[in-house]
Amino acid sequence: MSKRLLIVVVEPDPDRAQPIAEGLRDAGGHDIRIIAEQSGLARQVAELRPDVVLIDIANPSRDALEELALAAGPAERPVAMFVDRSDEGMTRAAIEAGISAYVVDGLRPERIKPILDAAIARFHLFQQMRAELAATRAALEERKIIDRAKAVLMKARGIDEEAAYALLRRTAMDGGKRVADIAQQLVMAAGLLGR
């Protein structure tokens, strides 16, 4: 955590918020904003566009956890949640909600930097995994479309699979397009023609 971050601290109790803010500033001179009011939290976080969100909540309910997690945008930024006590169900709910760090036993100033570092690292790791999963899914969908297009060509032209793919590839190269785009157009046209 070497660069200066904009960190939002969600803490309704000013007596708890102040030491957290001081600990964060000591950990790296970060720009700290405290949000005390939880109503309209999503709007407040969206307006600030922080690098990290820290949520300090003594004993969250499942509904409060989901609302806070959704409002803080764990898919967009690292979110660390500090609770005084928890159970297995709450921990699982926090992880499923996308919380980068779910820390039981509250927030102490000496723990801030390592927890922030871990939350940021975990967030980036999961962000990379999500991107890889999305790319894999997109490639699989393209492969399915290409296979359907080959089947259309094989049936319509009476050619084998290799020749159908060669025709798709040649058409794509001649048009300066991707094979998957040509395949998509062919499948759509075949659908319109009822083939």
C-alpha positions as CSV (number, residue, x, y, z in Angstrom):
1,M,0.0,0.0,0.0
2,S,2.4,2.7,-1.2
3,K,0.2,5.2,-2.9
4,R,-2.1,7.7,-1.1
5,L,-5.6,6.3,-1.1
6,L,-9.0,7.8,-0.7
7,I,-10.6,5.6,2.0
8,V,-14.2,5.8,3.2
9,V,-14.9,4.7,6.7
10,V,-18.5,3.8,7.4
11,E,-18.9,4.3,11.2
12,P,-21.9,5.9,12.9
13,D,-20.1,6.3,16.2
14,P,-17.8,9.4,16.1
15,D,-15.9,8.0,19.2
16,R,-15.0,4.9,17.2
17,A,-14.5,6.7,13.8
18,Q,-11.8,9.1,15.0
19,P,-9.2,6.5,16.1
20,I,-9.8,4.6,12.9
21,A,-9.2,7.7,10.8
22,E,-6.0,8.5,12.7
23,G,-4.7,5.0,12.4
24,L,-5.3,5.1,8.6
25,R,-3.5,8.5,8.3
26,D,-0.6,7.1,10.3
27,A,-0.5,4.1,8.1
28,G,0.1,6.1,5.0
29,G,-1.2,9.7,5.0
30,H,-4.3,8.6,3.3
31,D,-7.3,10.9,2.5
32,I,-10.0,9.7,4.9
33,R,-13.7,10.4,4.7
34,I,-16.1,9.3,7.4
35,I,-19.7,8.4,6.6
36,A,-21.8,8.3,9.8
37,E,-25.2,8.1,8.2
38,Q,-26.0,4.7,6.7
39,S,-29.1,5.8,4.9
40,G,-28.2,6.7,1.3
41,L,-24.8,4.9,1.7
42,A,-24.7,3.7,-1.9
43,R,-25.1,7.3,-3.2
44,Q,-22.5,8.7,-0.8
45,V,-20.0,6.0,-1.7
46,A,-20.7,6.5,-5.4
47,E,-20.2,10.2,-5.2
48,L,-16.8,9.9,-3.3
49,R,-15.5,7.0,-5.6
50,P,-13.1,5.8,-2.9
51,D,-10.2,3.4,-3.5
52,V,-11.1,1.4,-0.4
53,V,-14.2,1.2,1.9
54,L,-13.9,0.2,5.6
55,I,-17.0,-0.7,7.4
56,D,-17.0,-0.9,11.2
57,I,-20.1,-2.4,12.6
58,A,-20.4,-3.9,16.1
59,N,-22.8,-6.8,15.4
60,P,-24.2,-7.0,11.9
61,S,-27.4,-8.7,11.0
62,R,-27.5,-10.6,7.6
63,D,-29.7,-7.9,6.1
64,A,-27.4,-5.1,7.3
65,L,-24.4,-6.9,6.0
66,E,-25.9,-7.4,2.5
67,E,-27.1,-3.8,2.4
68,L,-23.7,-2.4,3.5
69,A,-21.8,-4.7,1.1
70,L,-24.0,-3.8,-1.9
71,A,-23.8,-0.1,-1.1
72,A,-20.0,-0.2,-0.7
73,G,-19.6,-1.8,-4.1
74,P,-17.3,-4.8,-3.4
75,A,-17.1,-5.6,-7.1
76,E,-15.7,-2.1,-7.8
77,R,-13.3,-1.7,-4.9
78,P,-11.8,-3.5,-1.9
79,V,-14.2,-3.5,1.1
80,A,-13.0,-4.5,4.6
81,M,-15.6,-5.1,7.3
82,F,-14.8,-5.0,11.0
83,V,-17.2,-6.6,13.4
84,D,-17.0,-7.2,17.2
85,R,-18.2,-10.8,16.9
86,S,-19.6,-13.1,14.3
87,D,-20.6,-16.6,13.5
88,E,-20.0,-19.0,10.6
89,G,-23.2,-17.9,8.8
90,M,-22.2,-14.2,8.9
91,T,-18.7,-14.9,7.8
92,R,-20.1,-16.9,4.8
93,A,-22.6,-14.2,4.0
94,A,-19.8,-11.6,4.0
95,I,-17.6,-13.6,1.7
96,E,-20.6,-14.3,-0.7
97,A,-21.3,-10.6,-0.7
98,G,-17.8,-9.9,-2.0
99,I,-16.2,-8.4,1.1
100,S,-12.4,-8.5,0.7
101,A,-11.7,-8.7,4.4
102,Y,-14.1,-9.7,7.2
103,V,-12.3,-9.1,10.5
104,V,-13.8,-10.3,13.8
105,D,-12.8,-8.7,17.1
106,G,-13.2,-5.1,15.9
107,L,-10.7,-2.7,14.5
108,R,-7.5,-1.8,16.3
109,P,-5.1,0.8,15.0
110,E,-2.1,-1.5,14.9
111,R,-4.0,-3.9,12.7
112,I,-5.1,-1.4,10.1
113,K,-2.2,-1.5,7.6
114,P,-1.8,-5.3,7.3
115,I,-5.5,-5.7,7.0
116,L,-5.8,-3.0,4.3
117,D,-2.9,-4.6,2.4
118,A,-4.5,-8.0,2.5
119,A,-8.0,-6.6,1.5
120,I,-6.5,-4.8,-1.5
121,A,-4.4,-7.8,-2.6
122,R,-7.4,-10.2,-2.2
123,F,-9.6,-7.8,-4.2
124,H,-7.1,-7.6,-7.0
125,L,-6.7,-11.4,-7.1
126,F,-10.5,-11.9,-7.3
127,Q,-10.9,-9.1,-9.9
128,Q,-8.3,-10.9,-12.0
129,M,-10.1,-14.3,-11.5
130,R,-13.4,-12.7,-12.5
131,A,-11.8,-11.2,-15.7
132,E,-10.3,-14.6,-16.6
133,L,-13.6,-16.3,-16.0
134,A,-15.5,-13.8,-18.2
135,A,-12.9,-14.2,-21.0
136,T,-13.2,-18.0,-20.7
137,R,-17.0,-17.8,-20.9
138,A,-16.9,-15.5,-23.9
139,A,-14.5,-17.8,-25.7
140,L,-16.7,-20.8,-25.0
141,E,-19.8,-18.9,-26.3
142,E,-17.8,-18.0,-29.4
143,R,-16.8,-21.6,-29.9
144,K,-20.5,-22.7,-29.6
145,I,-21.5,-20.1,-32.3
146,I,-18.7,-21.2,-34.6
147,D,-19.8,-24.8,-34.2
148,R,-23.4,-23.9,-35.0
149,A,-22.2,-21.9,-38.1
150,K,-20.1,-24.9,-39.2
151,A,-23.2,-27.1,-38.9
152,V,-25.2,-24.7,-41.0
153,L,-22.6,-24.7,-43.7
154,M,-22.1,-28.4,-43.6
155,K,-25.8,-29.0,-44.1
156,A,-26.3,-26.2,-46.7
157,R,-23.2,-26.9,-48.8
158,G,-22.8,-30.6,-48.2
159,I,-19.2,-30.1,-46.9
160,D,-17.2,-31.5,-44.0
161,E,-16.4,-29.7,-40.8
162,E,-12.9,-28.7,-41.9
163,A,-14.1,-27.2,-45.1
164,A,-16.9,-25.4,-43.3
165,Y,-14.4,-23.8,-40.9
166,A,-12.0,-22.9,-43.8
167,L,-15.0,-21.1,-45.5
168,L,-15.8,-19.2,-42.3
169,R,-12.2,-18.2,-41.8
170,R,-11.7,-17.1,-45.5
171,T,-14.9,-15.1,-45.3
172,A,-13.8,-13.4,-42.1
173,M,-10.3,-12.6,-43.5
174,D,-11.8,-11.2,-46.7
175,G,-14.2,-8.9,-44.7
176,G,-11.6,-8.0,-42.1
177,K,-13.7,-9.5,-39.4
178,R,-13.4,-12.1,-36.7
179,V,-14.5,-15.7,-37.4
180,A,-16.9,-15.5,-34.4
181,D,-18.6,-12.4,-35.9
182,I,-19.1,-14.0,-39.3
183,A,-20.3,-17.2,-37.5
184,Q,-22.8,-15.1,-35.5
185,Q,-24.1,-13.4,-38.7
186,L,-24.5,-16.8,-40.4
187,V,-26.3,-18.4,-37.4
188,M,-28.7,-15.4,-37.3
189,A,-29.4,-15.5,-41.0
190,A,-30.0,-19.2,-40.8
191,G,-32.4,-18.6,-38.0
192,L,-34.3,-16.1,-40.0
193,L,-34.5,-18.5,-43.0
194,G,-35.6,-21.3,-40.8
195,R,-32.6,-23.5,-41.4
